[in-house]
């Protein structure tokens, strides 16, 4: 991948993906340009997914102990049941 193909941050990646989608949806691109835009979109999508995966690995929740201290715990994505209720044991 060329250096210009790798955005510096996640927000830039999303912006570029949105622009590609708009170009593809416009129907004004040639077949060749559409294929090139699609290929770039795939690269950007993989880059964005990689960034999200890395961010998830770094996120940790802090759990309060009985003595008031905090201890790090691995990040767990909320399950469907926990997402709706918001009730967590302490």
C-alpha positions, -999 to +999 in steps of 0.1 A: +000+000+000+014+034-009+020+059+019-009+081+007-032+051+011-027+049+048-046+077+067-030+091+098-060+085+121-093+067+123-114+098+116-096+104+084-101+067+074-139+071+080-140+104+060-122+088+031-146+058+032-176+081+032-162+100+002-156+068-017-192+056-010-206+089-023-185+086-055-196+051-061-232+059-054-232+088-078-229+065-107-206+090-125-174+069-123-162+047-151-160+010-145-123+012-140-125+041-116-153+023-097-131-008-094-102+013-081-125+031-056-139-003-045-103-017-039-093+014-020-125+011+001-116-025+010-081-014+021-095+015+041-121-008+057-094-033+067-073-005+081-103+008+101-111-027+114-075-032+125-075+001+144-107-009+161-093-043+170-062-027+185-082-002+204-103-029+219-073-047+231-060-016+249-093-007+266-096-018+302-123-013+328-114-003+363-132-022+390-134-008+425-123-031+453-138-033+488-109-012+502-116+016+476-086+008+454-090+002+417-078-028+398-077-031+360-098-058+344-099-069+308-124-051+286-155-071+279-180-059+252-215-056+268-237-086+261-273-081+249-286-086+284-262-062+300-266-035+273-302-030+280-303-031+318-272-013+328-272-032+362-237-041+372-226-057+405-199-038+424 
